[in-house]
Amino acid sequence: MRWPFQRTKRAQVKTPDDRMTLTDHLIELRMRIIRAALAVMVGFVIFIAFYNPILNFLREPYDAFCASHTLQNPEFTCDLFILSPMEGFTTKFRVSAYGGIILAVPVILWQIWQFVVPGLHPREKKYAIPFIISSVLLFLLGGVIAYATLEKALEFLIQFSGDNIQQAFQVSKYISFVGLMIAAFGVGLEFPVLLTFLQLAGVLSHRTLLKQWRMAIVVIVALAAIITPSGDPISLAALSIPMVVLYFVSALIGRVVQRRREARDAAA
């Protein structure tokens, strides 16, 4: 009897010149998808088990904003509301599903890499672990920055709505807003990883990146403005500044890699 996630015996591929049949590729793909899905399910169960502490953690920026304004306005409220019988259930399910995907990101990236690696040359394979680790760390860094700026983003949005406006947020809308902010910042900081990959693949060069740095800053700021859900200037600056810094870091990495290639070619 064979379990769905058990490794299926397949043709051994040691070099890119070896070949796998279409059936072998499909069997391998199915196994990788099943393992990634199991990792998401484990993360989902973890978030379900710790839902209340996680919900309290996600609403802390809102509570901090409310606490700072309650002294000025005693009628200021920090309550989150549910407007339908199913909203509490769907919110809990949605938060746990998103959280499960986030927790499973390292496993998902590793499964993608294991599926792709047979077709790569040994020189290309050595970049796998750095790419996976940097992708996870940059996504987490983006989430941390988004969470740290949530209070200011909420303050801007609430005050921008006008005077004598009493806010009343649905819990599902608030959680969706927080999730979109974290996802936007996490994805935004993956941009330098893409640039580094394009340089390693020979599509871009560090000289092009450094030559077009002014245009790149304009594009980064515009992109940050588009993907930031809140649209406030604080969140825009908090996302665009790290992206600009990482842009130059990716150009530096490309320069180092290019010099090593040139030295290796000269020695050969």
Backbone as JSON, one array per atom type, in Angstrom:
{
  "sequence": "MRWPFQRTKRAQVKTPDDRMTLTDHLIELRMRIIRAALAVMVGFVIFIAFYNPILNFLREPYDAFCASHTLQNPEFTCDLFILSPMEGFTTKFRVSAYGGIILAVPVILWQIWQFVVPGLHPREKKYAIPFIISSVLLFLLGGVIAYATLEKALEFLIQFSGDNIQQAFQVSKYISFVGLMIAAFGVGLEFPVLLTFLQLAGVLSHRTLLKQWRMAIVVIVALAAIITPSGDPISLAALSIPMVVLYFVSALIGRVVQRRREARDAAA",
  "N": [[0.85, -1.2, 0.0], [0.56, 2.22, -0.84], [1.13, 5.4, 0.42], [-0.36, 8.68, -0.2], [1.5, 10.76, 0.03], [3.89, 9.53, -0.01], [7.15, 8.99, -1.28], [7.42, 8.44, -4.7], [8.86, 5.98, -6.75], [11.03, 7.04, -9.22], [12.5, 7.95, -12.37], [16.0, 8.41, -12.16], [17.49, 11.5, -12.18], [20.35, 13.02, -12.84], [21.81, 14.91, -14.18], [21.22, 17.83, -16.29], [21.13, 16.83, -18.85], [19.99, 14.35, -18.74], [16.85, 12.59, -19.05], [13.37, 12.71, -18.23], [10.32, 10.95, -18.36], [7.02, 12.04, -19.43], [5.12, 10.98, -17.72], [6.67, 10.47, -15.45], [7.29, 13.11, -14.71], [4.72, 14.09, -14.07], [4.01, 12.42, -11.93], [5.97, 13.15, -10.08], [5.31, 15.9, -9.79], [2.74, 15.69, -8.67], [3.35, 14.52, -6.18], [4.87, 16.59, -5.0], [2.98, 18.64, -4.86], [1.1, 17.51, -3.11], [2.6, 17.28, -0.75], [3.15, 19.98, -0.23], [0.52, 20.86, 0.17], [-0.15, 19.4, 2.46], [1.56, 20.61, 4.29], [0.41, 23.16, 4.37], [-2.05, 22.48, 5.51], [-1.24, 21.63, 8.05], [-0.25, 24.06, 9.08], [-2.67, 25.46, 9.02], [-4.18, 24.08, 10.98], [-2.64, 24.7, 13.23], [-3.06, 27.49, 13.4], [-5.81, 27.53, 13.84], [-5.9, 26.36, 16.38], [-4.62, 28.26, 17.93], [-6.11, 30.58, 17.62], [-7.42, 32.7, 19.05], [-5.29, 34.05, 20.61], [-3.81, 34.88, 18.34], [-5.63, 36.53, 16.99], [-5.9, 38.56, 18.9], [-3.31, 39.54, 18.8], [-3.23, 40.56, 16.19], [-5.0, 42.68, 16.36], [-3.79, 44.45, 18.01], [-2.39, 46.85, 17.04], [-4.62, 48.45, 16.38], [-5.89, 48.63, 18.87], [-3.9, 50.02, 20.24], [-3.95, 52.46, 18.9], [-6.58, 53.29, 19.52], [-6.4, 53.47, 22.31], [-4.71, 55.63, 22.62], [-6.35, 57.68, 21.82], [-8.59, 57.59, 23.36], [-8.32, 59.0, 25.71], [-8.57, 61.61, 24.85], [-11.09, 61.63, 23.72], [-13.68, 60.36, 25.29], [-15.77, 58.86, 24.27], [-14.75, 57.33, 22.31], [-14.41, 54.23, 20.74], [-13.18, 50.85, 20.74], [-14.15, 48.56, 19.71], [-14.65, 45.67, 17.66], [-16.87, 44.57, 15.17], [-19.37, 42.09, 14.41], [-21.48, 41.41, 11.79], [-23.1, 39.47, 10.78], [-24.41, 36.13, 11.28], [-22.65, 34.16, 10.29], [-20.23, 35.42, 9.98], [-18.24, 35.4, 11.96], [-17.35, 32.74, 11.87], [-16.45, 32.48, 9.18], [-14.44, 34.41, 9.18], [-12.61, 33.38, 11.04], [-11.92, 31.03, 9.7], [-10.78, 32.1, 7.36], [-8.58, 33.59, 8.34], [-7.07, 31.52, 9.48], [-6.54, 29.98, 7.21], [-4.98, 31.73, 5.61], [-2.88, 32.1, 7.4], [-1.94, 29.47, 7.56], [-0.87, 29.13, 5.0], [1.19, 31.01, 5.07], [2.85, 29.94, 7.12], [3.59, 27.64, 5.82], [5.21, 28.45, 3.75], [8.14, 28.1, 3.62], [8.26, 25.28, 3.21], [6.76, 25.02, 0.86], [8.33, 26.48, -0.97], [10.6, 24.9, -0.9], [9.66, 22.48, -1.96], [9.01, 23.31, -4.54], [11.58, 23.91, -5.42], [12.79, 21.34, -5.3], [11.4, 20.11, -7.31], [12.26, 21.46, -9.55], [15.03, 21.24, -9.56], [16.27, 18.92, -10.85], [16.63, 19.67, -13.51], [18.65, 21.53, -13.58], [22.0, 22.86, -13.79], [24.96, 21.93, -11.92], [26.26, 24.28, -11.06], [24.18, 26.09, -10.93], [22.55, 25.0, -9.01], [23.64, 25.55, -6.53], [22.68, 27.97, -5.73], [20.24, 27.6, -4.6], [19.52, 27.22, -1.78], [20.33, 29.78, -0.64], [18.49, 31.43, -2.07], [15.96, 30.5, -1.23], [16.09, 30.89, 1.56], [16.56, 33.68, 1.69], [14.24, 34.62, 0.43], [12.2, 33.83, 2.22], [13.01, 35.19, 4.57], [12.95, 37.88, 3.74], [10.25, 38.17, 3.13], [9.15, 37.83, 5.7], [10.38, 40.01, 6.94], [9.11, 42.1, 5.56], [6.49, 41.68, 6.5], [6.85, 42.29, 9.22], [7.55, 45.02, 9.09], [5.18, 46.04, 8.0], [3.35, 45.46, 10.05], [4.42, 47.03, 12.08], [3.88, 49.58, 11.18], [1.16, 49.75, 11.1], [-0.47, 51.02, 13.03], [-0.06, 53.79, 12.57], [-0.96, 53.91, 9.95], [-3.68, 53.28, 10.28], [-4.44, 55.45, 11.85], [-4.08, 57.59, 10.06], [-5.99, 56.93, 8.06], [-8.41, 56.92, 9.5], [-8.56, 59.54, 10.55], [-8.5, 60.92, 8.18], [-10.99, 60.47, 7.17], [-12.69, 62.4, 8.13], [-14.11, 64.89, 10.41], [-16.07, 64.26, 13.4], [-16.83, 61.67, 12.83], [-17.71, 58.5, 13.65], [-15.99, 55.58, 14.01], [-16.64, 52.19, 13.11], [-15.65, 49.13, 12.88], [-15.9, 46.17, 10.96], [-15.01, 42.9, 11.97], [-14.12, 41.1, 10.03], [-13.48, 42.8, 7.89], [-11.45, 44.32, 9.02], [-9.48, 42.36, 9.6], [-8.97, 41.49, 7.01], [-7.86, 43.82, 5.95], [-5.5, 44.05, 7.5], [-4.24, 41.66, 6.75], [-3.86, 42.09, 3.99], [-2.11, 44.26, 4.05], [0.18, 43.11, 5.26], [0.74, 41.1, 3.37], [1.2, 42.68, 1.08], [3.5, 44.15, 1.79], [5.26, 42.03, 2.26], [5.4, 40.76, -0.29], [6.33, 42.92, -1.76], [8.96, 43.24, -0.82], [10.11, 41.05, -1.94], [10.89, 41.74, -4.43], [13.67, 42.5, -4.9], [14.84, 39.95, -4.84], [13.91, 38.83, -7.19], [15.19, 40.54, -9.02], [17.86, 39.85, -8.53], [17.84, 37.18, -9.31], [17.31, 37.49, -12.07], [19.68, 38.71, -12.83], [21.53, 36.67, -12.31], [20.64, 34.88, -14.19], [21.4, 36.11, -16.48], [19.77, 37.9, -17.78], [19.55, 40.52, -16.91], [21.94, 43.07, -15.99], [24.25, 44.27, -13.5], [25.26, 46.69, -14.18], [23.29, 47.83, -15.8], [21.24, 48.15, -13.9], [22.4, 50.0, -12.13], [22.79, 52.11, -13.85], [20.21, 52.9, -14.5], [19.12, 53.91, -12.13], [17.69, 56.15, -11.23], [15.25, 56.14, -12.66], [14.42, 53.68, -11.7], [13.89, 54.19, -8.98], [11.66, 55.86, -9.18], [9.84, 54.05, -10.33], [9.72, 52.13, -8.3], [8.6, 53.57, -6.15], [6.12, 54.2, -7.3], [5.11, 51.61, -7.67], [5.01, 50.74, -5.01], [3.07, 52.48, -4.06], [0.89, 51.53, -5.44], [0.49, 48.85, -4.58], [0.18, 49.1, -1.86], [-2.33, 48.8, 0.46], [-3.47, 50.73, 2.2], [-2.63, 53.26, 1.33], [-1.55, 55.45, 2.61], [0.9, 58.02, 3.4], [2.89, 57.25, 5.24], [2.97, 54.42, 5.27], [3.63, 54.1, 2.59], [6.22, 55.22, 2.48], [7.47, 53.49, 4.29], [7.49, 51.11, 2.89], [8.61, 51.68, 0.35], [11.2, 52.72, 0.84], [12.82, 50.54, 2.02], [12.67, 48.9, -0.27], [14.06, 50.38, -2.19], [16.62, 50.43, -1.02], [17.21, 47.68, -1.02], [17.2, 47.29, -3.72], [19.64, 48.44, -4.59], [21.28, 46.75, -3.15], [20.82, 44.3, -4.45], [21.94, 44.95, -6.93], [24.6, 45.2, -6.14], [25.13, 42.54, -5.38], [24.86, 41.33, -7.88], [27.05, 42.51, -9.15], [29.22, 41.41, -7.73], [28.87, 38.68, -8.35], [29.21, 38.77, -11.14], [31.89, 39.57, -11.35], [33.15, 37.34, -10.28], [32.46, 35.43, -12.18], [33.81, 36.45, -14.43], [36.44, 36.24, -13.53], [36.62, 33.48, -13.26], [36.23, 32.66, -15.91], [38.44, 33.81, -17.1], [40.48, 32.4, -15.88], [39.93, 29.9, -16.89]],
  "CA": [[0.0, 0.0, 0.0], [1.37, 3.43, -0.97], [0.47, 6.62, 0.89], [-0.32, 9.73, -1.24], [2.66, 11.63, 0.16], [5.1, 8.73, -0.04], [7.94, 9.21, -2.5], [7.23, 7.46, -5.76], [10.1, 5.69, -7.45], [11.03, 7.66, -10.52], [13.79, 7.92, -13.06], [17.0, 9.24, -11.52], [18.0, 12.55, -13.06], [21.54, 13.56, -12.19], [22.28, 16.06, -14.95], [20.18, 18.36, -17.17], [21.07, 16.08, -20.09], [19.12, 13.2, -18.54], [15.47, 12.86, -19.43], [12.27, 12.06, -17.53], [9.12, 10.86, -19.18], [5.92, 12.89, -19.0], [4.51, 10.33, -16.55], [7.55, 10.73, -14.3], [7.09, 14.51, -14.32], [3.4, 14.23, -13.44], [4.07, 11.76, -10.62], [6.77, 14.02, -9.22], [4.53, 17.1, -9.51], [1.67, 15.33, -7.73], [3.94, 14.33, -4.86], [5.26, 17.89, -4.46], [1.76, 19.38, -4.52], [0.51, 16.89, -1.92], [3.41, 17.65, 0.42], [2.9, 21.39, 0.06], [-0.82, 20.97, 0.72], [-0.11, 18.9, 3.84], [2.19, 21.65, 5.11], [-0.6, 24.2, 4.57], [-3.03, 21.95, 6.45], [-0.64, 21.68, 9.4], [-0.29, 25.47, 9.48], [-4.08, 25.8, 9.26], [-4.56, 23.53, 12.29], [-1.95, 25.49, 14.26], [-3.74, 28.78, 13.54], [-7.11, 27.27, 14.47], [-5.68, 26.08, 17.8], [-4.18, 29.48, 18.62], [-6.8, 31.67, 16.93], [-7.69, 33.86, 19.93], [-4.07, 34.86, 20.77], [-3.42, 35.48, 17.06], [-6.55, 37.64, 16.74], [-5.51, 39.65, 19.8], [-2.06, 40.1, 18.28], [-3.5, 41.33, 14.98], [-5.74, 43.89, 16.65], [-3.02, 45.32, 18.91], [-2.2, 48.22, 16.51], [-5.89, 49.18, 16.5], [-6.08, 48.91, 20.29], [-2.95, 51.07, 20.62], [-4.48, 53.72, 18.37], [-7.76, 53.66, 20.3], [-5.99, 53.85, 23.65], [-4.13, 56.97, 22.58], [-7.39, 58.66, 21.53], [-9.67, 57.51, 24.34], [-8.14, 60.08, 26.68], [-9.08, 62.84, 24.25], [-12.5, 61.45, 23.43], [-14.14, 59.2, 26.06], [-16.73, 58.07, 23.5], [-14.02, 56.56, 21.31], [-14.56, 52.8, 21.01], [-12.22, 49.98, 20.07], [-14.83, 47.29, 19.44], [-14.8, 45.15, 16.31], [-18.24, 44.09, 15.12], [-19.8, 41.04, 13.49], [-22.78, 41.83, 11.29], [-23.88, 38.33, 10.31], [-24.1, 34.95, 12.09], [-21.56, 33.38, 9.73], [-19.02, 36.21, 9.8], [-17.21, 34.93, 12.89], [-16.81, 31.47, 11.36], [-15.69, 32.71, 7.95], [-13.23, 35.15, 9.52], [-11.68, 32.43, 11.66], [-11.45, 30.13, 8.65], [-9.91, 32.85, 6.45], [-7.33, 33.89, 9.03], [-6.32, 30.27, 9.62], [-6.08, 29.57, 5.89], [-3.86, 32.6, 5.25], [-1.77, 31.78, 8.29], [-1.38, 28.19, 7.17], [-0.05, 29.34, 3.81], [2.41, 31.71, 5.49], [3.71, 29.0, 7.82], [4.05, 26.6, 4.89], [6.02, 29.03, 2.67], [9.42, 27.41, 3.43], [8.03, 23.95, 2.64], [6.31, 25.2, -0.52], [9.5, 26.86, -1.77], [11.5, 23.75, -0.99], [9.07, 21.52, -2.89], [9.22, 23.87, -5.89], [12.98, 23.74, -5.76], [13.05, 19.93, -5.53], [10.82, 19.74, -8.61], [13.01, 22.13, -10.61], [16.46, 21.01, -9.46], [16.88, 17.96, -11.79], [16.94, 20.29, -14.79], [19.64, 22.59, -13.43], [23.4, 22.49, -13.72], [25.47, 22.02, -10.55], [26.58, 25.66, -10.71], [22.91, 26.78, -10.63], [21.93, 24.4, -7.83], [24.19, 26.08, -5.29], [21.96, 29.17, -5.34], [18.9, 27.23, -4.13], [19.32, 27.52, -0.37], [20.29, 31.24, -0.42], [17.27, 32.02, -2.61], [14.84, 30.13, -0.38], [16.24, 31.56, 2.85], [16.37, 35.13, 1.52], [12.84, 34.87, 0.12], [11.43, 33.71, 3.46], [13.39, 36.25, 5.5], [12.46, 39.17, 3.23], [8.79, 38.2, 3.32], [8.92, 38.06, 7.12], [10.75, 41.4, 7.22], [8.02, 42.93, 5.08], [5.38, 41.56, 7.44], [7.19, 43.03, 10.45], [7.44, 46.45, 8.8], [3.75, 46.36, 7.85], [2.72, 45.43, 11.37], [4.92, 48.16, 12.87], [3.31, 50.84, 10.68], [-0.29, 49.65, 11.04], [-1.12, 52.02, 13.88], [-0.02, 55.08, 11.87], [-1.83, 53.8, 8.78], [-5.06, 53.39, 10.76], [-4.65, 56.83, 12.3], [-4.24, 58.41, 8.86], [-7.24, 56.61, 7.39], [-9.55, 57.33, 10.32], [-8.6, 61.0, 10.6], [-8.77, 61.42, 6.83], [-12.42, 60.31, 6.88], [-13.39, 63.63, 8.5], [-14.45, 65.09, 11.82], [-17.37, 63.79, 13.88], [-17.11, 60.37, 12.25], [-17.47, 57.41, 14.61], [-15.64, 54.37, 13.27], [-17.16, 50.9, 13.57], [-15.04, 48.22, 11.93], [-16.21, 44.75, 10.98], [-13.82, 42.11, 12.24], [-13.64, 40.52, 8.78], [-12.85, 43.86, 7.11], [-10.2, 44.7, 9.67], [-8.51, 41.29, 9.4], [-8.59, 41.52, 5.6], [-6.96, 44.96, 5.78], [-4.2, 43.7, 8.08], [-3.64, 40.64, 5.91], [-3.41, 42.68, 2.73], [-0.93, 45.07, 4.33], [1.32, 42.22, 5.47], [1.05, 40.46, 2.09], [1.76, 43.67, 0.16], [4.88, 44.44, 2.2], [6.06, 40.82, 2.05], [5.63, 40.59, -1.72], [7.14, 44.03, -2.22], [10.37, 43.02, -0.51], [10.62, 39.96, -2.78], [11.32, 42.33, -5.69], [15.13, 42.37, -5.1], [15.17, 38.55, -5.14], [13.66, 38.69, -8.63], [16.27, 41.22, -9.74], [19.07, 39.05, -8.38], [17.67, 36.0, -10.17], [17.47, 37.91, -13.46], [21.1, 38.94, -13.06], [22.19, 35.36, -12.38], [20.22, 34.24, -15.43], [21.96, 36.84, -17.6], [18.78, 38.77, -18.4], [19.93, 41.87, -16.5], [23.29, 43.23, -15.45], [24.32, 45.28, -12.45], [25.51, 47.98, -14.83], [21.99, 48.37, -16.2], [20.52, 48.57, -12.7], [23.0, 51.23, -11.61], [22.61, 53.19, -14.83], [18.81, 53.3, -14.5], [18.67, 53.96, -10.74], [16.68, 57.21, -11.03], [13.99, 55.6, -13.13], [14.04, 52.58, -10.81], [13.29, 54.75, -7.76], [10.31, 56.31, -9.54], [9.01, 52.85, -10.52], [9.53, 51.5, -6.99], [7.63, 54.37, -5.39], [4.8, 54.0, -7.92], [4.67, 50.25, -7.37], [4.65, 50.7, -3.59], [1.79, 53.18, -3.91], [-0.18, 50.71, -6.01], [0.23, 47.62, -3.82], [-0.12, 49.39, -0.45], [-3.79, 48.95, 0.58], [-3.9, 51.92, 2.93], [-2.36, 54.45, 0.54], [-1.08, 56.57, 3.42], [2.31, 58.32, 3.11], [3.8, 56.54, 6.14], [3.14, 53.06, 4.73], [4.33, 54.23, 1.32], [7.64, 55.4, 2.77], [7.97, 52.3, 4.97], [7.69, 50.05, 1.91], [9.47, 52.07, -0.78], [12.6, 52.92, 1.26], [13.54, 49.26, 1.99], [12.77, 48.39, -1.63], [15.15, 51.1, -2.85], [17.88, 49.95, -0.45], [17.44, 46.32, -1.51], [17.51, 47.42, -5.16], [21.08, 48.63, -4.72], [21.92, 45.53, -2.65], [20.77, 43.31, -5.52], [22.94, 45.35, -7.93], [25.91, 44.84, -5.58], [25.27, 41.09, -5.49], [25.11, 41.05, -9.29], [28.43, 42.92, -9.46], [30.13, 40.4, -7.17], [28.73, 37.45, -9.14], [29.79, 39.0, -12.46], [33.35, 39.57, -11.22], [33.57, 35.95, -10.09], [32.34, 34.77, -13.48], [34.88, 36.91, -15.29], [37.68, 35.66, -13.05], [36.61, 32.05, -13.58], [36.41, 32.52, -17.37], [39.83, 34.15, -17.42], [41.32, 31.28, -15.45], [39.71, 28.76, -17.78]],
  "C": [[0.89, 1.25, 0.0], [0.56, 4.64, -0.51], [0.6, 7.71, -0.17], [0.93, 10.57, -1.19], [3.97, 10.86, 0.15], [5.83, 8.95, -1.35], [7.73, 8.08, -3.48], [8.54, 7.25, -6.48], [10.04, 6.26, -8.86], [12.41, 7.57, -11.14], [14.76, 8.87, -12.38], [17.58, 10.23, -12.52], [19.16, 13.23, -12.35], [22.07, 14.79, -12.89], [21.15, 16.57, -15.82], [20.06, 17.6, -18.48], [20.23, 14.81, -19.97], [17.68, 13.59, -18.83], [14.51, 12.09, -18.54], [11.09, 12.0, -18.48], [8.05, 11.79, -18.64], [5.25, 12.3, -17.76], [5.34, 10.57, -15.3], [7.38, 12.15, -13.8], [5.77, 14.69, -13.58], [3.37, 13.58, -12.06], [4.84, 12.62, -9.63], [6.0, 15.28, -8.83], [3.43, 16.82, -8.51], [2.21, 15.18, -6.31], [4.31, 15.67, -4.21], [4.04, 18.7, -4.05], [1.13, 18.83, -3.25], [1.29, 17.28, -0.67], [3.21, 19.12, 0.79], [1.52, 21.59, 0.68], [-0.88, 20.47, 2.16], [0.52, 19.92, 4.78], [1.21, 22.78, 5.39], [-1.65, 23.73, 5.58], [-2.51, 21.97, 7.88], [-0.64, 23.11, 9.92], [-1.7, 25.93, 9.8], [-4.53, 25.32, 10.63], [-3.91, 24.32, 13.43], [-2.65, 26.82, 14.49], [-5.12, 28.61, 14.17], [-6.94, 27.09, 15.97], [-5.33, 27.34, 18.58], [-4.86, 30.72, 18.04], [-6.96, 32.9, 17.82], [-6.43, 34.68, 20.22], [-3.63, 35.56, 19.48], [-4.32, 36.67, 16.74], [-6.22, 38.83, 17.63], [-4.23, 40.33, 19.33], [-2.33, 40.99, 17.07], [-4.23, 42.64, 15.27], [-4.99, 44.83, 17.59], [-2.75, 46.7, 18.33], [-3.47, 49.06, 16.62], [-6.16, 49.55, 17.95], [-5.14, 50.03, 20.75], [-3.43, 52.43, 20.12], [-5.68, 54.2, 19.2], [-7.38, 54.14, 21.7], [-5.42, 55.26, 23.67], [-5.17, 58.05, 22.34], [-8.54, 58.62, 22.53], [-9.56, 58.62, 25.37], [-8.67, 61.4, 26.15], [-10.58, 62.79, 24.02], [-13.02, 60.21, 24.15], [-15.12, 58.32, 25.29], [-16.06, 57.22, 22.43], [-14.08, 55.08, 21.68], [-13.58, 51.99, 20.19], [-12.85, 48.65, 19.66], [-14.77, 46.96, 17.95], [-16.13, 44.4, 16.25], [-18.4, 42.95, 14.11], [-21.23, 41.35, 13.09], [-23.62, 40.7, 10.73], [-23.5, 37.11, 11.14], [-22.89, 34.16, 11.6], [-20.23, 34.13, 9.69], [-17.9, 35.76, 10.73], [-16.55, 33.66, 12.4], [-15.94, 31.7, 10.14], [-14.4, 33.48, 8.22], [-12.19, 34.23, 10.13], [-11.08, 31.49, 10.62], [-10.45, 30.85, 7.73], [-8.56, 33.15, 7.08], [-6.46, 32.64, 9.13], [-5.77, 29.8, 8.28], [-4.88, 30.41, 5.44], [-2.64, 32.29, 6.11], [-1.12, 30.46, 7.95], [-0.49, 28.31, 5.95], [1.27, 30.01, 4.18], [3.37, 30.76, 6.2], [4.3, 27.96, 6.88], [4.95, 27.14, 3.79], [7.38, 28.34, 2.53], [9.27, 26.03, 2.79], [7.63, 24.06, 1.17], [7.49, 25.55, -1.42], [10.45, 25.69, -1.95], [10.97, 22.7, -1.97], [9.19, 22.01, -4.34], [10.65, 23.65, -6.34], [13.3, 22.28, -6.08], [12.47, 19.46, -6.86], [11.65, 20.3, -9.76], [14.46, 21.65, -10.69], [17.01, 19.98, -10.45], [17.27, 18.58, -13.12], [18.01, 21.35, -14.74], [21.05, 22.02, -13.41], [23.89, 22.64, -12.28], [25.78, 23.45, -10.11], [25.32, 26.43, -10.31], [22.29, 26.26, -9.34], [22.42, 25.03, -6.53], [23.48, 27.35, -4.83], [20.61, 28.86, -4.69], [18.66, 27.68, -2.69], [19.34, 29.02, -0.1], [19.01, 31.89, -0.93], [16.08, 31.72, -1.69], [14.91, 30.88, 0.95], [15.98, 33.06, 2.72], [14.92, 35.45, 1.21], [11.98, 34.83, 1.37], [11.73, 34.87, 4.4], [12.88, 37.62, 5.03], [10.95, 39.27, 3.35], [8.45, 38.48, 4.78], [9.28, 39.5, 7.51], [9.67, 42.36, 6.74], [6.81, 42.88, 5.99], [5.62, 42.33, 8.73], [7.06, 44.53, 10.23], [5.99, 46.87, 8.67], [3.06, 46.42, 9.2], [3.14, 46.64, 12.2], [4.31, 49.48, 12.44], [1.78, 50.83, 10.63], [-1.0, 50.73, 11.85], [-1.17, 53.37, 13.18], [-0.92, 55.06, 10.63], [-3.3, 53.94, 9.19], [-5.38, 54.81, 11.19], [-4.87, 57.75, 11.1], [-5.6, 58.18, 8.22], [-8.45, 57.09, 8.18], [-9.67, 58.84, 10.36], [-8.91, 61.59, 9.23], [-10.26, 61.33, 6.48], [-13.24, 61.53, 7.29], [-13.7, 63.69, 9.98], [-15.84, 64.53, 12.12], [-17.81, 62.5, 13.2], [-16.74, 59.3, 13.27], [-17.19, 56.12, 13.84], [-16.25, 53.15, 13.94], [-16.7, 49.86, 12.56], [-15.6, 46.81, 12.09], [-14.92, 43.97, 11.2], [-13.26, 41.52, 10.96], [-12.93, 41.57, 7.92], [-11.51, 44.26, 7.7], [-9.13, 43.64, 9.43], [-8.05, 41.26, 7.94], [-7.61, 42.66, 5.33], [-5.56, 44.63, 6.31], [-3.49, 42.66, 7.21], [-3.11, 41.18, 4.6], [-2.17, 43.55, 2.94], [0.3, 44.18, 4.48], [1.72, 41.55, 4.16], [1.7, 41.44, 1.13], [3.22, 43.98, 0.51], [5.77, 43.22, 1.96], [6.39, 40.6, 0.59], [6.52, 41.71, -2.26], [8.63, 43.82, -1.97], [10.94, 41.8, -1.22], [11.17, 40.48, -4.11], [12.83, 42.23, -5.9], [15.56, 40.93, -5.39], [14.98, 38.28, -6.63], [14.78, 39.35, -9.43], [17.56, 40.42, -9.68], [19.0, 37.81, -9.27], [17.87, 36.36, -11.63], [18.93, 38.2, -13.8], [21.86, 37.62, -13.18], [21.86, 34.64, -13.68], [20.77, 34.95, -16.66], [20.99, 37.74, -18.32], [19.09, 40.23, -18.12], [21.39, 41.89, -16.08], [23.28, 44.32, -14.39], [24.6, 46.66, -13.05], [24.21, 48.63, -15.27], [21.22, 48.89, -15.0], [21.07, 49.89, -12.16], [22.81, 52.41, -12.56], [21.19, 53.76, -14.77], [18.26, 53.51, -13.08], [17.62, 55.04, -10.51], [15.3, 56.73, -11.48], [13.49, 54.48, -12.22], [13.38, 53.09, -9.54], [11.87, 55.21, -8.04], [9.37, 55.11, -9.67], [8.72, 52.19, -9.17], [8.5, 52.25, -6.17], [6.23, 54.2, -5.97], [4.26, 52.62, -7.62], [4.24, 50.12, -5.92], [3.32, 51.39, -3.34], [0.62, 52.34, -4.41], [-0.53, 49.53, -5.1], [-0.06, 47.88, -2.35], [-1.62, 49.64, -0.29], [-4.22, 50.26, 1.22], [-3.7, 53.19, 2.12], [-1.86, 55.64, 1.34], [0.41, 56.79, 3.18], [3.28, 57.57, 4.01], [4.04, 55.11, 5.64], [3.89, 53.09, 3.41], [5.83, 54.37, 1.54], [8.23, 54.15, 3.4], [8.21, 51.15, 4.01], [8.7, 50.45, 0.84], [10.93, 52.22, -0.36], [13.35, 51.59, 1.34], [13.68, 48.68, 0.59], [13.9, 49.08, -2.39], [16.51, 50.61, -2.34], [18.21, 48.56, -0.99], [17.7, 46.3, -3.01], [19.02, 47.56, -5.37], [21.84, 47.42, -4.17], [21.93, 44.45, -3.72], [21.77, 43.66, -6.64], [24.35, 45.01, -7.44], [26.16, 43.34, -5.67], [25.57, 40.71, -6.94], [26.53, 41.42, -9.7], [29.43, 41.9, -8.96], [30.09, 39.12, -8.0], [29.39, 37.61, -10.51], [31.32, 38.98, -12.4], [33.87, 38.15, -11.03], [33.5, 35.18, -11.4], [33.49, 35.17, -14.4], [36.22, 36.33, -14.85], [37.76, 34.17, -13.38], [36.83, 31.82, -15.07], [37.86, 32.81, -17.76], [40.78, 33.02, -17.02], [41.16, 30.07, -16.35], [40.37, 28.96, -19.13]]
}
